[in-house]
Amino acid sequence: MFAERLERARKAAGLSMKALADEIDLSANSIKKYEHGIAMPSSTNLLKLAKALSVRTEYFFRPTKVEISGVEYRKRANTKQKVLDRINGDVLDQAERWQELLEFYPDSVKPIPEFSLPEGLLQRLDEIEQVELLAIQMRQAWDLGLNPIHDMIDTMESKGIMIITTDVETDKKFDGLAGKIDNTPVVVISTSQSGDRQRFTLAHELGHLVVHGRLSEELDEEKVCNAFAGAFLLPAQTLIEHLGEKRRNIEPRELLMLKHEYGISMLAALYRAGQCGIITQATQKSLFMLFSKNGWRTQEPGKEYPHESTFLYKQLVYRALGEEYIGESKAAELLGMSVSSFHKERKLEALSAAIN
């Protein structure tokens, strides 16, 4: 257990064996022996390892071990393996904390619902245009109507999908990943991405869950899920109401306003305008060229759409504390805080000081 966790924590910190050894004044051979299970560090060296790797000593001996199956990354082709190792370590750590927390809840209490797809969805997709109907069916089943979805994370969590955010610096070369812990779908998004990009990733991964087993062999699943994400975030009927049924041209500011109302990028809204037949392919191409000329493909104008955050895990830690399933020290451990810091947060001391 210790050997595996040390290796994971080292990779998550982006350190080689030698770099870690140099940081705590040991030999690289000592680190190698620890990771191969040949030797165990002294209590002094254990504390040094924990400090160097920014983990608590309990991390190395945590009883809960989680496996995320069917992992699929949404990354760029030039994303370095070191970055993926750091993301993987962070995600597994958070997933283990999740699993450990849920195990404290009694069987009679279900703090998160079990995920299941709604009944009555389109059973088979033979052409990509059918994704529009599937997206609307999902919105109707989840009582979302045609209005903007103001919180994608909350929407998906309320249906039993576990959302994990990672703070690992990725230089914007990683959008997210998806997998499963037992039967619970897990979606990971990067906090370094803009809010509209996060939302598209969430909708895209939801698309994978929805279209699984429904696609004809001729359809590319990634393209279908991109189409689903756009249709789920900005339905065709809604887009037509905002832009009109047929347009000769679209002003970029119209796309900017759609972005901030519906949480979808200007570029994705432009794609949707073409998909919905509001503009011709020629007009769409002309606008794509304008985006490229102005550098809007990499950095859209105006303020970024706000990031989304998940509060469910922290809420459930406090709920478990309030119901006396766990004590204060365990709550602090699950939140990765010192007991003294957690005690101050629990007593709302920081908020009281701010008010005064």
Secondary structure, DSSP 8 states (H G I E B T S, - for coil): -HHHHHHHHHHHTT--HHHHHHHTT--HHHHHHHHTTS----HHHHHHHHHHTT--GGGGG-S-----EEEEEEE-TT--HHHHHHHHHHHHHHHHHHHHHHHHS-TT--SS------TT--S-BSSGGGHHHHHHHHHHHTT-TTS--S-HHHHHHTTT-EEEEE----TT-EEEEEEEETTEEEEEEETTS-HHHHHHHHHHHHHHHHHTTTB-TTS-HHHHHHHHHHHHHS-HHHHHHHH-S--S---HHHHHHHHHHHT--HHHHHHHHHHTTSS-HHHHHHHHHHHHHHTTTTS-SSS--------HHHHHHHHHHHTTSS-HHHHHHHTT--HHHHHHHHTTHHHHHHH-
